[in-house]
């Protein structure tokens, strides 16, 4: 038992335990994530397919939690099952390692019909159709977009194009963040994400285009091709970020999860990359002669 007359002392200010700030945590997480993702893109193989599938599953679980927090009842088999299947199937199709791999579009139609039939027969909630539609749409949002990382990696010089995509997206994200904090005054999309500015968005696009030229000079690729690639990836990064901001605002959550220190959930990191791969494939397909 403590003495009644004992004096209670408080620790001096300098003894207060130091806690890393958000920017420090973001930097520390990046030290681990950047080499891992670049290495995965470089080596490819079965591990590449596993990583894009696993990331999609984790993002699906976070979306499930976000929907439940907003009062919805998502169909887990549709949301996570279809989302995971699409990049997994696309990887097998792109590598030709599984000749019997089903077509992703056909599989999506089958899931749509079967799940809708089950909703009609079993679900009695007033919002059953809304829950079904959200589950299907968000499965396509993550799985349908992530599946394009498979054909992108299988292109000629696929490792380079995926690694360039990652670098360009990170440059765009960082440029927009720091310039937006420094001089950003005009909101980009005030109803969706009030803190994002047009000045930051312009800086992100310029930064990714300039970095594309730097990559071209370092690798003997056409500078104009890489500058355009940078602009496309920069635009996709900004749109992807805003799309997830809208999702979080609609579901009333600050972060999609707590998996990555300083960043939130995995979807908070994937959001900028989701739109990148489809647009990268379309861009390189349109300029395939120059990209070959």
ABEGO torsion letter per residue (X at the ends): XBBAABBBBBBBAAABBBBBBAAAAAAAAAAAAAAAAAAAAAAEEAAAAAAAAAAAAAAAAAAAAAAAAAGBBBBAAAAAAAAAAAAAAAAAAAAGABAABBBAAAAAAAAAAAAAAAAAAABABAAAAAAAAAAAAAAAAAAAAAAAAAAAAABBGAAAAAAAAAAAAAAAAAAAAAAAAAABABBABAAABAABBAAAAAAAAAAAAAAAAAAAAAAGBBAAAAAAAAAAAAAAAAAAAAAAAAAAAAAGBABABAABBGAEBAAAAAAAAAAAAAAAAAAAAAAAAAAX
